[in-house]
Amino acid sequence: MNDIEKYEFDRLGYIIIPELLTRAEVKRLSAGIDALEEDALAGVGRPPDKISAYGLPYRHSAERGYYASGAREEGNTLIIEDFFNADSVFDMLVNHAPTMAYINAIVQERPTINNCEIRIRYPGNQTGSHMGGPVSWKHRYDYTSRGIDCLMVRMVYFVHDVGPGQGEFCVVPATHKSNMASPYEGRNPDTEPGMIGLPVKAGDAILFTENLRHGGLTNRSNQTRKTLHVGYGPFWMKSQNHSTMDEEPYILPRTFDRLNEAQRMLFRAHKTLLENDGNYA
C-alpha cells in the first residue's frame, strides 16, 4: 500500500484498486461463483435452517458448508456465506499476497478473515445505505502513532465490469470520520445526498472501512451483478457473517486440511488459539 493509497484511504474511507486480480484468477473465480449460484438456488423454497440476528432466513448446505439467503428474481439478492468451504477454487483468496499487502497496512493487530460472502444482485436489486458516523465499536476507524488502525475492513472483488446503472457499489466519502449519524430519512442510496457510485472493471477491487456509509445503487440493467466479499479484522474478532454472527468461524475440517499453515492462521479465532496453545489441532 503506497503513500498515495494510504492518504486516499484515510481521507475517503475507501480506495479502488485496479487489476488486483489477474485475468486467470477472474476467470476461475467467475466460474466458481456461477457453479455455486446454481447449487444455492436449488434450495430455494426449502424452509430456512436458521434465522440470522438481523432476521434473514438462511438455508444451510451441510454437504458443501455454506449458508445462503435470497432467490433469483427481480429485485432480489442471493447471498452465499462461508463460500470457502464449498469449493477449493476460492482458496486463492486466502492469504492472497496482493490483498494482504493492503490489509496488513491498515489492521494493526494480526488480521484474520471474519466475513466471506458472494453477493449476486439480480436486475432491479438495491442494497440500502448503512453505516457511517458513530456506529458499533466493531467498525471503529482510528489513526494512531502506528498509522491507520481499523477493526473491520472489507475487500470486494469484481469478476466483471460494473458501470453506471449496473448496481454500482456506492459510498458517501469521508463519513467514516463523521461524528454524527446520517440525518437523511430512509436508506435509499439512489437519492441519498452525497452518495456516489464507483464504476469498476473486471479484476478491480474496492477496499473500504466498514465504518464508511455505503450501499449498492439500483441495478437498472439486464446484467446480474456478482461480487466476492472478504472481510478482515483483528484475530480476536469472531465471525461477522450474518448467518453466524459472533460465533466461531464456520470452517470445515476438510477446508483446513487443504490449506497451508499461513492460510489456516487467517481463520483462527481467539478462543481456538487459546485452547490449542497457538497450534493448529
N, C-alpha and C positions, 0 to 999 in steps of 0.2 A: 504494500500500500504506500504509494508515494506521497510526498508532502502536499501536492495539489489535491489528491483524493482525500487525504485526511482533513484538509481545510474545508473542502466542499461538504464532506460528510458531517463535520462539526457544524458548519454554517446552515446546512439544509436539512440534515437528518436522513439523507439518502444519497446514493450515487448510482448511476448507470455504468455498468462495466461491459464494454463492448467485447464480444468474442471470448467470453470466459470459457466457453465450451468449444471444442473443435467440431468440425463438420461430422467426423466419425462418431463422436460422443453424442451429438444431437440426433443422428440417425438411429443409433442404438437405443437411446432413451425414448425417442418418439415411438419406436416400435413397441417398447416395453409398456409405455403408457396406453397405447391402443389396445394391446392384449389384455391388460389389467382392467381397462374400462369395460370391455365386453364381459369379463369374468364377474365384475362387480354388478353390472346391470342384470345379470342372470338372477340375482337375488331380489330384485325389485318386486314388491308385493308381499314379500315374506314378513311376518311380524318382526318388529325390532328385537334385537337381543339385549340392547342397552339404551338407556336414555342418558344423554350427556348432562353435565352440570348446567348447560345452557339450554336444555330442553330438546336438543336434536335427537331424533331416533337413529340409531346405528345398527347396521347388520354386521355380524361378525363372521368372518371366514376362518373357522378353526383350522382348516386344511392349509390355507395359504398365509394365515397370520395377519390379516388386515381388518380394519373396521371401515365401513362405507356408509354414506348417507346421501340421499338425493336420488334423482332419476333423470333419464334422458327425455326431456320435454321442454317446451318453450318456457323461457324464463327461469329454469331451474339450474342447479349446480350439482354435480356429482363430486363428492369429496371422498378420497381414499386415504386413510391414515395408516401409518406404520407399513408403508409400501416396501421398505427394505426387507421385510420378512417374505414378501411374495415372489420376488424374482431377483436373482443374482445380477441381472443387468444393471440394477441400480447401485451396486456396490461401488462403482467408480466414483460416486459422490461422497463416499465415506473416507475421510482424510484426503479429499481431493486437493492436491497441492496448491493450485491457484486460488482455490476458495480459502484454504486455511491461512494463506498469507494475509488475507483481509481479516479473517476472524481473530487471529492471534494479535492483530494490531489494535483491536477495539474491545476485546473481552480480556480483562487483566488477569482474572483467575483462570485456572486451567479450564478450557471450554469443553463442553460435551453437547451432543445433539439432544435437544429436548422436544423437538417438533419435526414431523415429517409427513407431508401430505401432498397428494396430487389434487389439483383443482381443475375440474373440467366444466367450463362455463358455456352453456348452450345459448343459442341466439335468444335475445330478449332478457338475458340474465343481468343482474346488477348486484354488486356487493356493497352494502350500506357503509357509510362513513363511520369510523370508530377510532378510538384512542386520541392522543393529542392532549397536551396540558398535564395537569396533575392527575395521573391515573394510578393504577395499582403499583405498589412498590416493586413488583416483579419486572416492570418495564422501565425502571429507572435509567436515566441517561445522566452521566456525570463527566466532568473533565477535572482530573486531578494532576498532581505533580508528575505522574507517570503518563499522562495524556488522556485520550478518550477511554472511558470506562463504562461499558454497557452491561446491563443484566440480560436483556433479551434482544437479539437481533435476528434478522431473517434474510436468507438468500433466496431469491426467486429466479429460477432458471426458465428460459423461454426456448421452446423447441420449434417455434415457427414465428414469423413476423406478426406483430400486433400493431396496427396503425390506427389512426383516428376512426372512431365509430366501431371498432372491433373489440370493445371491452377493455380498454387500456387500464393497467394499474394506475391509480391516481393518488396524489398526496396534496396536503396543504403544507408547503415548505416551511421549515423552521418551527413548527408547532411542538416539536419535541422539547423546546425550551420555554414554551408558554407557561405562565403562572396562572392561567385561567382556562377553564373548560370552554369548549365551543358554545357560544351563546345562540347559535342558529338552531331553529326547531327542525325536527326530522333528521333523517340520516341519508338523504338523497344526495349522492356525490355529484350528480349531473347539475344540480342547482346550488350547491353549497359555495358561497363566496370563497375565493382563494384556492379552490381545488383545481389541480391541473392534471391532465393525462400524460403518461410517459410512453411515447411510441418506442418500440424496440425491434430488433432483428433476431432471427433465429441464432442461438448461440450466445446472445447477450444475457446478462443477469442484472438484477436490481438488488442492492444491499441496503437495508434500512433498519433503523432502530424501531422497535415495536412501540416506543413512546410517541412516535410521529403519527399524526392523524392521516389516515389512509383509507382506501376502499377500492372499488372497481367500477368504472363507468359502465353504463348500459351497453351491452353488446348489440349493436343495431345492424350487424352484418349477418350473412349466412354462414360465417365461419365459426366453428366451435373452438373456443379458446382453451388451450391446455398448458398448464404450468406445473412445475415441480417446486415445492417449498421445503426448505430445510432450515430449522431454527436452532440457534445456539445460545448458550448461556453458561454461567459458572457450573462446575461439576456437581455442586450440591443441589442444584435445581432439578426437581423431578419432571415427569412428563408434562408437557404443555399442549399435547393433543387434546381436542375437546372430548374424545371418547375415553381417554384415560387420564384426565386432568389430575395432577398432583399424586398420581400413582407412580410406582416404579416403572421405568421404561419397559415397554412391551416388546421385548426382543426374544425370539425363539432360540432355543439351544442350537438348532441346526444353522441359524443365521450366524451366531457366534462362531460356530465350528468352521465356517468357510472364510472368516475374516482373520487378518493378521493382528498381531498384538496392538499395533498403533491404532488400527481401526476399532478394535474392541474397546480401547480406552475412551473412545468418543461416545460410548453408550453406558458407561458405568455411573450409577447413581452413588451418592454419598453413603447411603446405607450399605450398598453392596461392597464398597471399598472397605468400610469398617469391618464388616463381617468376615471378609476374606483377607484381612490384613494387607490390603493393597494388591493382592494377587488374584488373577482370574481363576475361578474354580470350574 
